[in-house]
């Protein structure tokens, strides 16, 4: 009887853990789609991207923006130059497309955060716009 009770408790705990983990997934919202007839090139690992973005915490407080610098952010996707949420959330984008990424802390800066603007465990919200894709072969 004890084994049965322990098994039931373990199953309930596993269900709870799965529920909590499901709430912590990357969420990608398309704000502006590119014209499918004009989108011949989509982002993939190894591409260099030129992006504009604004990063905010869940409470709406802004912690960074390329717009305020009047200069796009340039990086290579899929090689660890940016947080995991960007490496995953910016794949298969077309030039001109805009997305909203809601990134859980484990795909962002984790429990350490990025003080002083990003506390540990923070969920990040990014509004991003892909300006240019430079394919690895074109470099």
N, CA, C and O atoms as a MOPAC input file, in Angstrom:
PM7 MOZYME 1SCF
protein

 N      0.81900 1    -1.19500 1     0.00000 1
 C      0.00000 1     0.00000 1     0.00000 1
 C      0.86600 1     1.26400 1     0.00000 1
 O      0.53300 1     2.25400 1    -0.65200 1
 N      1.98800 1     1.21900 1     0.74300 1
 C      2.87400 1     2.38300 1     0.78200 1
 C      3.46900 1     2.66200 1    -0.59400 1
 O      3.58000 1     3.81600 1    -1.00800 1
 N      3.84700 1     1.60800 1    -1.29400 1
 C      4.43000 1     1.78300 1    -2.62300 1
 C      3.41000 1     2.42800 1    -3.55800 1
 O      3.76400 1     3.29500 1    -4.35800 1
 N      2.16200 1     2.01500 1    -3.46400 1
 C      1.10400 1     2.59300 1    -4.28900 1
 C      0.94700 1     4.08500 1    -3.98200 1
 O      0.84900 1     4.89900 1    -4.90000 1
 N      0.92300 1     4.43700 1    -2.72500 1
 C      0.75900 1     5.84300 1    -2.32500 1
 C      1.95100 1     6.67800 1    -2.79200 1
 O      1.77900 1     7.79600 1    -3.27900 1
 N      3.14400 1     6.13800 1    -2.64500 1
 C      4.34400 1     6.85000 1    -3.08700 1
 C      4.32300 1     7.02600 1    -4.60800 1
 O      4.70300 1     8.08000 1    -5.11800 1
 N      3.88300 1     6.00000 1    -5.32400 1
 C      3.78900 1     6.09100 1    -6.78300 1
 C      2.81900 1     7.18500 1    -7.21100 1
 O      3.10600 1     7.94700 1    -8.13400 1
 N      1.67900 1     7.26400 1    -6.54500 1
 C      0.67800 1     8.29200 1    -6.86600 1
 C      1.25800 1     9.68300 1    -6.60200 1
 O      1.08900 1    10.59000 1    -7.41600 1
 N      1.92900 1     9.85000 1    -5.48400 1
 C      2.53700 1    11.14400 1    -5.14800 1
 C      3.58500 1    11.52500 1    -6.19200 1
 O      3.63400 1    12.67400 1    -6.63000 1
 N      4.41600 1    10.57400 1    -6.58900 1
 C      5.44400 1    10.84100 1    -7.60000 1
 C      4.82100 1    11.25200 1    -8.93400 1
 O      5.30900 1    12.16900 1    -9.59500 1
 N      3.74800 1    10.57600 1    -9.32300 1
 C      3.07000 1    10.93900 1   -10.57000 1
 C      2.51500 1    12.35700 1   -10.50700 1
 O      2.60500 1    13.10400 1   -11.48200 1
 N      1.94400 1    12.72700 1    -9.37100 1
 C      1.42600 1    14.08600 1    -9.21400 1
 C      2.55400 1    15.11500 1    -9.28000 1
 O      2.39700 1    16.17300 1    -9.89000 1
 N      3.67700 1    14.80900 1    -8.65900 1
 C      4.81800 1    15.72100 1    -8.69800 1
 C      5.35200 1    15.87800 1   -10.12200 1
 O      5.68400 1    16.98500 1   -10.54500 1
 N      5.43400 1    14.77700 1   -10.85400 1
 C      5.89000 1    14.85400 1   -12.24200 1
 C      4.94500 1    15.70000 1   -13.09200 1
 O      5.39100 1    16.47800 1   -13.93500 1
 N      3.65600 1    15.54800 1   -12.87200 1
 C      2.67100 1    16.35500 1   -13.59600 1
 C      2.85100 1    17.82800 1   -13.27500 1
 O      2.77600 1    18.67300 1   -14.16800 1
 N      3.08700 1    18.14100 1   -12.01100 1
 C      3.29800 1    19.52400 1   -11.59900 1
 C      4.56000 1    20.09600 1   -12.24200 1
 O      4.55200 1    21.23100 1   -12.71800 1
 N      5.63600 1    19.32600 1   -12.25900 1
 C      6.88500 1    19.77100 1   -12.86800 1
 C      6.67400 1    20.02800 1   -14.36000 1
 O      7.14900 1    21.03700 1   -14.88000 1
 N      5.97200 1    19.13600 1   -15.05100 1
 C      5.70500 1    19.32900 1   -16.47600 1
 C      4.88900 1    20.58700 1   -16.71200 1
 O      5.14300 1    21.31000 1   -17.67500 1
 N      3.91200 1    20.86400 1   -15.85400 1
 C      3.08800 1    22.06100 1   -15.98400 1
 C      3.94600 1    23.31100 1   -15.82300 1
 O      3.82500 1    24.25100 1   -16.60800 1
 N      4.80100 1    23.32600 1   -14.82300 1
 C      5.66800 1    24.48100 1   -14.58400 1
 C      6.62600 1    24.66300 1   -15.75200 1
 O      6.84800 1    25.79100 1   -16.19200 1
 N      7.19500 1    23.58500 1   -16.26000 1
 C      8.12600 1    23.67200 1   -17.38000 1
 C      7.42000 1    24.16800 1   -18.64100 1
 O      8.01200 1    24.91900 1   -19.41600 1
 N      6.18200 1    23.77000 1   -18.85900 1
 C      5.43100 1    24.21000 1   -20.03600 1
 C      5.21800 1    25.71500 1   -20.01300 1
 O      5.16100 1    26.34400 1   -21.07000 1
 N      5.10100 1    26.29700 1   -18.84100 1
 C      4.89900 1    27.73700 1   -18.71300 1
 C      6.17800 1    28.51200 1   -19.01200 1
 O      6.12000 1    29.72500 1   -19.21700 1
 N      7.31900 1    27.85100 1   -19.04200 1
 C      8.61000 1    28.51600 1   -19.18100 1
 C      9.20700 1    28.36500 1   -20.57800 1
 O     10.42500 1    28.46100 1   -20.73300 1
 N      8.38700 1    28.13400 1   -21.58900 1
 C      8.90300 1    27.95900 1   -22.94000 1
 C      9.00900 1    29.29100 1   -23.67000 1
 O      8.33300 1    30.26200 1   -23.33100 1
 N      9.86000 1    29.31300 1   -24.66400 1
 C     10.00700 1    30.46400 1   -25.54000 1
 C      8.70400 1    30.68700 1   -26.29000 1
 O      8.12100 1    29.74500 1   -26.82600 1
 N      8.24900 1    31.93000 1   -26.32600 1
 C      7.03400 1    32.27000 1   -27.06900 1
 C      7.42300 1    33.24000 1   -28.18000 1
 O      8.06700 1    34.26100 1   -27.94000 1
 N      7.01500 1    32.89600 1   -29.40200 1
 C      7.34100 1    33.70800 1   -30.57000 1
 C      6.04800 1    34.21200 1   -31.18400 1
 O      5.18300 1    33.42900 1   -31.57600 1
 N      5.92800 1    35.51700 1   -31.26300 1
 C      4.76500 1    36.11700 1   -31.91000 1
 C      5.21000 1    36.88300 1   -33.14000 1
 O      6.15000 1    37.67500 1   -33.07600 1
 N      4.54300 1    36.65500 1   -34.25700 1
 C      4.86300 1    37.37200 1   -35.48900 1
 C      4.06800 1    38.67100 1   -35.49000 1
 O      2.83800 1    38.64700 1   -35.47900 1
 N      4.76000 1    39.79600 1   -35.50200 1
 C      4.11000 1    41.10800 1   -35.49300 1
 C      3.87300 1    41.61500 1   -36.91600 1
 O      2.86600 1    42.26700 1   -37.19000 1
 N      4.81100 1    41.30900 1   -37.81800 1
 C      4.67600 1    41.71800 1   -39.21700 1
 C      5.33200 1    40.64600 1   -40.07100 1
 O      6.53200 1    40.39700 1   -39.96000 1
 N      4.54000 1    40.01900 1   -40.91900 1
 C      5.07400 1    39.00600 1   -41.82200 1
 C      5.62800 1    39.66500 1   -43.07800 1
 O      5.13200 1    40.69100 1   -43.54500 1
 N      6.65800 1    39.04600 1   -43.59900 1
 C      7.18700 1    39.50000 1   -44.88300 1
 C      6.31100 1    38.91100 1   -45.98400 1
 O      5.69600 1    37.86100 1   -45.80000 1
 N      6.25800 1    39.58100 1   -47.11100 1
 C      5.51100 1    39.08800 1   -48.26800 1
 C      6.13700 1    37.76300 1   -48.70800 1
 O      7.31700 1    37.73400 1   -49.05700 1
 N      5.36700 1    36.66000 1   -48.69900 1
 C      5.93700 1    35.35000 1   -49.05400 1
 C      6.55800 1    35.31700 1   -50.45400 1
 O      7.50700 1    34.57100 1   -50.69400 1
 N      6.02400 1    36.12600 1   -51.37900 1
 C      6.58100 1    36.15500 1   -52.73200 1
 C      7.95300 1    36.82800 1   -52.76800 1
 O      8.75900 1    36.55900 1   -53.65800 1
 N      8.21000 1    37.69700 1   -51.80300 1
 C      9.48200 1    38.42300 1   -51.75900 1
 C     10.49000 1    37.77700 1   -50.81400 1
 O     11.66900 1    38.13100 1   -50.82400 1
 N     10.03200 1    36.84200 1   -50.00700 1
 C     10.90700 1    36.20400 1   -49.02000 1
 C     11.55800 1    34.96100 1   -49.62200 1
 O     11.03100 1    33.85400 1   -49.50700 1
 N     12.67000 1    35.15200 1   -50.24300 1
 C     13.39800 1    34.03400 1   -50.85400 1
 C     14.50300 1    33.51600 1   -49.93300 1
 O     15.07200 1    32.45000 1   -50.17000 1
 N     14.80000 1    34.28200 1   -48.88300 1
 C     15.89500 1    33.94400 1   -47.97900 1
 C     15.39800 1    34.03600 1   -46.54200 1
 O     14.92900 1    35.08800 1   -46.11000 1
 N     15.50000 1    32.93000 1   -45.80100 1
 C     15.11500 1    32.91300 1   -44.38700 1
 C     16.35300 1    32.64500 1   -43.54100 1
 O     17.28900 1    31.97200 1   -43.97200 1
 N     16.33500 1    33.18700 1   -42.32800 1
 C     17.49500 1    33.03800 1   -41.45100 1
 C     17.75200 1    31.57900 1   -41.10200 1
 O     16.82700 1    30.78800 1   -40.91600 1
 N     19.02600 1    31.25200 1   -41.02200 1
 C     19.44400 1    29.92300 1   -40.57200 1
 C     20.75400 1    30.07100 1   -39.81100 1
 O     21.41700 1    31.10600 1   -39.87700 1
 N     21.10900 1    29.02200 1   -39.09100 1
 C     22.32700 1    29.02200 1   -38.29100 1
 C     23.52900 1    29.39200 1   -39.15700 1
 O     23.71600 1    28.85500 1   -40.24900 1
 N     24.34400 1    30.32500 1   -38.64300 1
 C     25.54100 1    30.75900 1   -39.35200 1
 C     25.36900 1    32.05500 1   -40.12200 1
 O     26.35500 1    32.65200 1   -40.55500 1
 N     24.11600 1    32.50400 1   -40.30200 1
 C     23.87700 1    33.78000 1   -40.98500 1
 C     24.24500 1    34.94700 1   -40.07600 1
 O     24.13500 1    34.85700 1   -38.85300 1
 N     24.68200 1    36.04000 1   -40.68800 1
 C     24.89600 1    37.28600 1   -39.95400 1
 C     23.63900 1    38.12600 1   -40.12700 1
 O     23.19900 1    38.38000 1   -41.24900 1
 N     23.06500 1    38.55400 1   -39.00600 1
 C     21.81200 1    39.30300 1   -39.02700 1
 C     22.03900 1    40.73600 1   -38.58400 1
 O     22.83900 1    41.00500 1   -37.68800 1
 N     21.33100 1    41.64400 1   -39.21700 1
 C     21.29600 1    43.05400 1   -38.83400 1
 C     19.88500 1    43.29100 1   -38.31600 1
 O     18.91600 1    43.19500 1   -39.07000 1
 N     19.76900 1    43.60200 1   -37.01900 1
 C     18.46400 1    43.68500 1   -36.35400 1
 C     18.30800 1    45.00600 1   -35.62000 1
 O     19.28000 1    45.60500 1   -35.15900 1
 N     17.06000 1    45.44200 1   -35.52500 1
 C     16.70100 1    46.46600 1   -34.55700 1
 C     15.87900 1    45.75800 1   -33.49300 1
 O     15.11400 1    44.84300 1   -33.80200 1
 N     16.03100 1    46.17300 1   -32.25000 1
 C     15.29600 1    45.53100 1   -31.16100 1
 C     15.09500 1    46.49100 1   -30.00200 1
 O     15.80300 1    47.48600 1   -29.85200 1
 N     14.11300 1    46.15700 1   -29.19900 1
 C     13.91400 1    46.79100 1   -27.89900 1
 C     13.68100 1    45.66400 1   -26.90900 1
 O     12.83100 1    44.80100 1   -27.12700 1
 N     14.44200 1    45.67400 1   -25.81600 1
 C     14.31200 1    44.65700 1   -24.77900 1
 C     13.68200 1    45.23500 1   -23.53100 1
 O     14.07400 1    46.30100 1   -23.05600 1
 N     12.69000 1    44.51200 1   -22.99900 1
 C     11.99800 1    44.94900 1   -21.78600 1
 C     11.85300 1    43.78200 1   -20.82100 1
 O     11.90600 1    42.61500 1   -21.20800 1
 N     11.67100 1    44.13100 1   -19.55900 1
 C     11.30400 1    43.13600 1   -18.56000 1
 C      9.78900 1    42.95400 1   -18.63500 1
 O      9.10000 1    43.72100 1   -19.30600 1
 N      9.27600 1    41.94000 1   -17.94600 1
 C      7.83000 1    41.67600 1   -17.96600 1
 C      7.00500 1    42.85500 1   -17.46700 1
 O      5.86000 1    43.03000 1   -17.88400 1
 N      7.57500 1    43.66400 1   -16.57900 1
 C      6.82900 1    44.81800 1   -16.04900 1
 C      6.82800 1    46.00100 1   -17.01700 1
 O      6.26000 1    47.05100 1   -16.71500 1
 N      7.46700 1    45.83200 1   -18.18700 1
 C      7.47100 1    46.88000 1   -19.20300 1
 C      8.66200 1    47.81400 1   -19.15400 1
 O      8.80600 1    48.67100 1   -20.02500 1
 N      9.52700 1    47.66800 1   -18.14800 1
 C     10.68800 1    48.56400 1   -18.06500 1
 C     11.73400 1    48.15400 1   -19.10800 1
 O     12.13300 1    46.99300 1   -19.19000 1
 N     12.16400 1    49.13200 1   -19.89500 1
 C     13.11900 1    48.89500 1   -20.97200 1
 C     14.53100 1    48.79700 1   -20.40900 1
 O     14.93900 1    49.61400 1   -19.58300 1
 N     15.27800 1    47.78300 1   -20.86500 1
 C     16.66500 1    47.64800 1   -20.42300 1
 C     17.66800 1    47.86800 1   -21.54900 1
 O     18.84900 1    48.09400 1   -21.28300 1
 N     17.21900 1    47.80500 1   -22.80600 1
 C     18.14700 1    48.02800 1   -23.91400 1
 C     17.36700 1    48.22800 1   -25.20700 1
 O     16.25300 1    47.72700 1   -25.36100 1
 N     17.97400 1    48.97200 1   -26.13900 1
 C     17.35700 1    49.17800 1   -27.44800 1
 C     18.41200 1    49.61100 1   -28.45600 1
 O     19.22300 1    50.49700 1   -28.18400 1
 N     18.38900 1    48.97900 1   -29.61200 1
 C     19.28100 1    49.41400 1   -30.69100 1
 C     18.78800 1    50.72900 1   -31.29000 1
 O     19.57500 1    51.48300 1   -31.86200 1
 N     17.49700 1    51.00700 1   -31.16200 1
 C     16.93000 1    52.24500 1   -31.70900 1
 C     17.55900 1    53.47100 1   -31.04600 1
 O     17.82300 1    54.47300 1   -31.71100 1
 N     17.79900 1    53.38800 1   -29.74100 1
 C     18.36900 1    54.54100 1   -29.03000 1
 C     19.80200 1    54.83200 1   -29.47500 1
 O     20.29100 1    55.95000 1   -29.31000 1
 N     20.47000 1    53.83100 1   -30.03600 1
 C     21.83100 1    54.01800 1   -30.54900 1
 C     21.83000 1    54.38200 1   -32.03900 1
 O     22.87300 1    54.69000 1   -32.61600 1
 N     20.63800 1    54.34000 1   -32.64700 1
 C     20.49400 1    54.60800 1   -34.09100 1
 C     21.39900 1    53.71800 1   -34.93500 1
 O     21.92200 1    54.13300 1   -35.96900 1
 N     21.56800 1    52.49200 1   -34.47000 1
 C     22.44800 1    51.56500 1   -35.17100 1
 C     21.93700 1    50.14700 1   -34.96400 1
 O     21.67900 1    49.74500 1   -33.82900 1
 N     21.78500 1    49.37900 1   -36.04300 1
 C     21.32700 1    48.00100 1   -35.87000 1
 C     22.36400 1    47.15900 1   -35.12500 1
 O     23.56000 1    47.44800 1   -35.14300 1
 N     21.87200 1    46.12900 1   -34.48100 1
 C     22.72300 1    45.16200 1   -33.80200 1
 C     23.08000 1    44.09000 1   -34.82700 1
 O     22.19700 1    43.57400 1   -35.51200 1
 N     24.35700 1    43.75100 1   -34.94000 1
 C     24.82900 1    42.77900 1   -35.92500 1
 C     25.46500 1    41.60500 1   -35.18200 1
 O     26.30800 1    41.79500 1   -34.30500 1
 N     25.04900 1    40.39200 1   -35.54300 1
 C     25.57800 1    39.18900 1   -34.89400 1
 C     25.36300 1    37.99000 1   -35.80900 1
 O     24.62000 1    38.06400 1   -36.78800 1
 N     26.02200 1    36.88400 1   -35.47600 1
 C     25.84900 1    35.62500 1   -36.19200 1
 C     24.92400 1    34.73700 1   -35.37000 1
 O     25.16300 1    34.50700 1   -34.18400 1
 N     23.87400 1    34.24500 1   -36.00100 1
 C     22.87700 1    33.43900 1   -35.29900 1
 C     23.31900 1    31.97800 1   -35.18700 1
 O     23.91600 1    31.41700 1   -36.10700 1
 N     23.01100 1    31.38400 1   -34.04400 1
 C     23.23800 1    29.95800 1   -33.85200 1
 C     24.62300 1    29.56600 1   -33.40600 1
 O     24.95600 1    28.38100 1   -33.39600 1
 N     25.44900 1    30.54800 1   -33.03200 1
 C     26.82100 1    30.21700 1   -32.62100 1
 C     27.12800 1    30.70300 1   -31.20400 1
 O     28.29000 1    30.72800 1   -30.79700 1
 N     26.10000 1    31.08700 1   -30.45500 1
 C     26.29400 1    31.48400 1   -29.06400 1
 C     26.72100 1    32.92300 1   -28.84900 1
 O     27.16300 1    33.26500 1   -27.75200 1
 N     26.60700 1    33.77600 1   -29.85100 1
 C     26.95500 1    35.19100 1   -29.66700 1
 C     25.86900 1    35.95000 1   -28.90900 1
 O     26.12400 1    37.01500 1   -28.34600 1
 N     24.66400 1    35.40000 1   -28.89800 1
 C     23.52300 1    36.02900 1   -28.22300 1
 C     22.87200 1    35.00200 1   -27.30300 1
 O     23.25800 1    33.83300 1   -27.30100 1
 N     21.89400 1    35.43300 1   -26.53100 1
 C     21.21100 1    34.50200 1   -25.63100 1
 C     20.49100 1    33.41100 1   -26.43300 1
 O     20.13700 1    33.61300 1   -27.59500 1
 N     20.28300 1    32.26800 1   -25.80300 1
 C     19.66500 1    31.12200 1   -26.47600 1
 C     18.28400 1    31.44900 1   -27.03300 1
 O     17.90500 1    30.94900 1   -28.09200 1
 N     17.53800 1    32.28300 1   -26.32700 1
 C     16.20900 1    32.66700 1   -26.80500 1
 C     16.25200 1    33.36700 1   -28.15200 1
 O     15.33600 1    33.21500 1   -28.96000 1
 N     17.31100 1    34.13500 1   -28.40200 1
 C     17.47900 1    34.77100 1   -29.71700 1
 C     17.93500 1    33.73400 1   -30.74900 1
 O     17.41500 1    33.69800 1   -31.86400 1
 N     18.90100 1    32.89600 1   -30.37900 1
 C     19.38300 1    31.87500 1   -31.31700 1
 C     18.23800 1    30.98200 1   -31.79700 1
 O     18.24300 1    30.53700 1   -32.94500 1
 N     17.27100 1    30.71800 1   -30.94000 1
 C     16.12900 1    29.88000 1   -31.31500 1
 C     14.99600 1    30.69500 1   -31.93700 1
 O     14.39600 1    30.27800 1   -32.92800 1
 N     14.71100 1    31.84100 1   -31.36100 1
 C     13.53000 1    32.61200 1   -31.74200 1
 C     13.65500 1    33.42100 1   -33.01700 1
 O     12.66000 1    33.94300 1   -33.51800 1
 N     14.86500 1    33.53300 1   -33.55100 1
 C     15.06200 1    34.33200 1   -34.76200 1
 C     15.32900 1    33.48000 1   -36.00000 1
 O     15.66000 1    34.01200 1   -37.06000 1
 N     15.18800 1    32.16900 1   -35.87100 1
 C     15.36400 1    31.28600 1   -37.02400 1
 C     14.15200 1    31.38800 1   -37.94900 1
 O     13.04200 1    31.67800 1   -37.50400 1
 N     14.37700 1    31.15000 1   -39.22600 1
 C     13.32100 1    31.14000 1   -40.25100 1
 C     12.60300 1    32.47400 1   -40.40700 1
 O     11.41700 1    32.51100 1   -40.73300 1
 N     13.32200 1    33.56600 1   -40.17500 1
 C     12.76200 1    34.90500 1   -40.38100 1
 C     13.13300 1    35.41500 1   -41.76400 1
 O     14.14600 1    35.02200 1   -42.34300 1
 N     12.28800 1    36.30000 1   -42.27600 1
 C     12.54700 1    36.98600 1   -43.54200 1
 C     12.93100 1    38.42700 1   -43.26400 1
 O     12.54500 1    38.99100 1   -42.24000 1
 N     13.68700 1    39.02300 1   -44.16800 1
 C     14.00500 1    40.44200 1   -44.04000 1
 C     12.71000 1    41.24400 1   -43.99600 1
 O     11.78700 1    40.99200 1   -44.77000 1
 N     12.65000 1    42.20900 1   -43.08900 1
 C     11.45700 1    43.03300 1   -42.92600 1
 C     10.45700 1    42.48800 1   -41.92600 1
 O      9.52600 1    43.19200 1   -41.53700 1
 N     10.63400 1    41.24400 1   -41.50300 1
 C      9.70800 1    40.63000 1   -40.54100 1
 C      9.95200 1    41.19300 1   -39.14300 1
 O     11.08100 1    41.51600 1   -38.77300 1
 N      8.87400 1    41.30000 1   -38.38100 1
 C      8.95300 1    41.74200 1   -36.98600 1
 C      8.36600 1    40.65400 1   -36.10300 1
 O      7.34200 1    40.05200 1   -36.42700 1
 N      9.03600 1    40.41400 1   -34.97700 1
 C      8.57800 1    39.40900 1   -34.02100 1
 C      8.61600 1    39.96100 1   -32.60900 1
 O      9.33500 1    40.91000 1   -32.29600 1
 N      7.81400 1    39.32800 1   -31.77500 1
 C      7.84200 1    39.58100 1   -30.32900 1
 C      8.26000 1    38.27300 1   -29.67700 1
 O      7.58000 1    37.25700 1   -29.81700 1
 N      9.37500 1    38.30100 1   -28.96800 1
 C      9.89300 1    37.11500 1   -28.28500 1
 C      9.70000 1    37.27800 1   -26.78500 1
 O     10.11100 1    38.28500 1   -26.20800 1
 N      9.07800 1    36.29400 1   -26.15700 1
 C      8.98400 1    36.24400 1   -24.70100 1
 C      9.90000 1    35.10300 1   -24.28000 1
 O      9.62600 1    33.93300 1   -24.55000 1
 N     10.98900 1    35.46500 1   -23.61600 1
 C     12.07700 1    34.52300 1   -23.35900 1
 C     12.18600 1    34.22400 1   -21.86900 1
 O     12.45400 1    35.12500 1   -21.07500 1
 N     11.97700 1    32.94800 1   -21.47700 1
 C     12.13800 1    32.59100 1   -20.06400 1
 C     13.60400 1    32.71300 1   -19.65000 1
 O     14.50000 1    32.68500 1   -20.49300 1
 N     13.83100 1    32.84700 1   -18.36800 1
 C     15.18600 1    33.12200 1   -17.87400 1
 C     16.20500 1    32.06300 1   -18.28400 1
 O     17.36800 1    32.39300 1   -18.51300 1
 N     15.79300 1    30.79200 1   -18.38300 1
 C     16.76700 1    29.75400 1   -18.73900 1
 C     17.24200 1    29.87800 1   -20.19200 1
 O     18.25700 1    29.28400 1   -20.55500 1
 N     16.52900 1    30.63600 1   -21.02600 1
 C     16.97700 1    30.90500 1   -22.39300 1
 C     17.49000 1    32.33800 1   -22.53200 1
 O     17.81700 1    32.79700 1   -23.62600 1
 N     17.55300 1    33.03800 1   -21.38400 1
 C     18.04600 1    34.41400 1   -21.34400 1
 C     19.32100 1    34.47600 1   -20.52800 1
 O     20.34300 1    33.90600 1   -20.90900 1
 N     19.25500 1    35.17600 1   -19.39600 1
 C     20.43800 1    35.36000 1   -18.55100 1
 C     20.41000 1    34.51500 1   -17.28300 1
 O     21.27300 1    34.66100 1   -16.41800 1
 N     19.41400 1    33.62700 1   -17.17000 1
 C     19.36000 1    32.68900 1   -16.06300 1
 C     19.21200 1    33.34700 1   -14.71000 1
 O     18.73800 1    34.47800 1   -14.60200 1
 N     19.61800 1    32.63500 1   -13.69000 1
 C     19.48400 1    33.11500 1   -12.31800 1
 C     20.49800 1    34.21100 1   -11.98300 1
 O     20.31000 1    34.94600 1   -11.01300 1
 N     21.56200 1    34.32800 1   -12.76900 1
 C     22.56600 1    35.37200 1   -12.49800 1
 C     22.11500 1    36.73200 1   -13.01300 1
 O     22.52300 1    37.76400 1   -12.48000 1
 N     21.25900 1    36.74300 1   -14.06700 1
 C     20.80800 1    37.99900 1   -14.64000 1
 C     21.94000 1    38.71900 1   -15.35200 1
 O     22.96800 1    38.12100 1   -15.66900 1
 N     21.74400 1    40.00600 1   -15.60200 1
 C     22.76800 1    40.87400 1   -16.19000 1
 C     22.66700 1    42.21600 1   -15.47900 1
 O     22.18000 1    43.20000 1   -16.03500 1
 N     23.15000 1    42.23200 1   -14.20600 1
 C     23.01900 1    43.44500 1   -13.38700 1
 C     23.67900 1    44.65200 1   -14.05500 1
 O     24.65100 1    44.48500 1   -14.79100 1
 N     23.18900 1    45.82400 1   -13.82200 1
 C     22.13000 1    46.15800 1   -12.87400 1
 C     20.72800 1    46.19000 1   -13.49600 1
 O     19.74200 1    46.33900 1   -12.77500 1
 N     20.62800 1    46.05300 1   -14.80800 1
 C     19.32700 1    46.24600 1   -15.45400 1
 C     18.45300 1    45.00000 1   -15.51000 1
 O     17.22600 1    45.11000 1   -15.51800 1
 N     19.06500 1    43.81000 1   -15.54800 1
 C     18.28800 1    42.57300 1   -15.67400 1
 C     18.52000 1    41.71500 1   -14.43600 1
 O     19.61900 1    41.19400 1   -14.23900 1
 N     17.49400 1    41.56300 1   -13.60100 1
 C     17.65000 1    40.75000 1   -12.39400 1
 C     17.69600 1    39.25700 1   -12.71800 1
 O     17.24100 1    38.83300 1   -13.78000 1
 N     18.24000 1    38.47700 1   -11.81100 1
 C     18.26400 1    37.03300 1   -11.96200 1
 C     16.85600 1    36.47500 1   -12.06900 1
 O     15.94100 1    36.94000 1   -11.38900 1
 N     16.68600 1    35.47500 1   -12.92500 1
 C     15.39400 1    34.82100 1   -13.09100 1
 C     14.39600 1    35.59500 1   -13.92900 1
 O     13.22500 1    35.22000 1   -13.99200 1
 N     14.83300 1    36.67100 1   -14.57600 1
 C     13.90600 1    37.53600 1   -15.31900 1
 C     13.47400 1    36.92000 1   -16.64700 1
 O     14.28400 1    36.35400 1   -17.38200 1
 N     12.18100 1    37.04400 1   -16.93500 1
 C     11.64600 1    36.75700 1   -18.26200 1
 C     11.83200 1    38.02300 1   -19.08700 1
 O     11.53500 1    39.12500 1   -18.62600 1
 N     12.32400 1    37.85800 1   -20.30600 1
 C     12.63300 1    38.99800 1   -21.17100 1
 C     11.63400 1    39.08000 1   -22.32200 1
 O     11.18600 1    38.05800 1   -22.84100 1
 N     11.29100 1    40.30100 1   -22.71200 1
 C     10.37500 1    40.52100 1   -23.83300 1
 C     11.09700 1    41.39800 1   -24.85100 1
 O     11.50200 1    42.51900 1   -24.54400 1
 N     11.25100 1    40.87900 1   -26.05700 1
 C     11.93100 1    41.61700 1   -27.11900 1
 C     10.99400 1    41.85900 1   -28.29300 1
 O     10.29300 1    40.95400 1   -28.74400 1
 N     10.99500 1    43.09000 1   -28.77600 1
 C     10.36700 1    43.44000 1   -30.05100 1
 C     11.53100 1    43.54600 1   -31.02400 1
 O     12.41100 1    44.38900 1   -30.84800 1
 N     11.54400 1    42.69700 1   -32.05000 1
 C     12.67900 1    42.64400 1   -32.97400 1
 C     12.22500 1    42.85200 1   -34.41500 1
 O     11.10600 1    42.50200 1   -34.79000 1
 N     13.11100 1    43.42600 1   -35.20300 1
 C     12.87000 1    43.59100 1   -36.63900 1
 C     14.13300 1    43.17700 1   -37.37800 1
 O     15.21900 1    43.69100 1   -37.11000 1
 N     13.98100 1    42.25100 1   -38.30300 1
 C     15.11600 1    41.79500 1   -39.10400 1
 C     15.28800 1    42.71800 1   -40.30800 1
 O     14.40900 1    42.81000 1   -41.16500 1
 N     16.41900 1    43.39100 1   -40.36000 1
 C     16.69200 1    44.33000 1   -41.44800 1
 C     17.38300 1    43.64500 1   -42.62300 1
 O     16.97300 1    43.79800 1   -43.77400 1
 N     18.44900 1    42.88100 1   -42.31500 1
 C     19.26800 1    42.28100 1   -43.37500 1
 C     19.78700 1    40.91600 1   -42.94000 1
 O     20.13500 1    40.70500 1   -41.77800 1
 N     19.82900 1    39.99400 1   -43.90100 1
 C     20.46600 1    38.68600 1   -43.70600 1
 C     21.68900 1    38.64100 1   -44.61000 1
 O     21.59100 1    38.92500 1   -45.80400 1
 N     22.84000 1    38.28700 1   -44.04800 1
 C     24.03400 1    38.03600 1   -44.85400 1
 C     24.35300 1    36.55700 1   -44.68500 1
 O     24.74800 1    36.10900 1   -43.60900 1
 N     24.17500 1    35.81500 1   -45.76400 1
 C     24.40800 1    34.37500 1   -45.74300 1
 C     25.88200 1    34.09800 1   -45.55000 1
 O     26.72700 1    34.82400 1   -46.07400 1
 N     26.19500 1    33.05900 1   -44.80700 1
 C     27.57900 1    32.70700 1   -44.48500 1
 C     28.45500 1    32.62700 1   -45.74300 1
 O     29.60300 1    33.07000 1   -45.73000 1
 N     27.91700 1    32.07000 1   -46.81200 1
 C     28.69100 1    31.93000 1   -48.05200 1
 C     29.01500 1    33.27900 1   -48.68700 1
 O     29.95500 1    33.38700 1   -49.47500 1
 N     28.22500 1    34.32700 1   -48.34100 1
 C     28.42300 1    35.64300 1   -48.95000 1
 C     29.50400 1    36.45800 1   -48.24400 1
 O     29.93100 1    37.48900 1   -48.76300 1
 N     29.95200 1    36.01300 1   -47.06900 1
 C     30.93600 1    36.78700 1   -46.30100 1
 C     32.31100 1    36.73300 1   -46.92200 1
 O     33.25000 1    37.33200 1   -46.39600 1

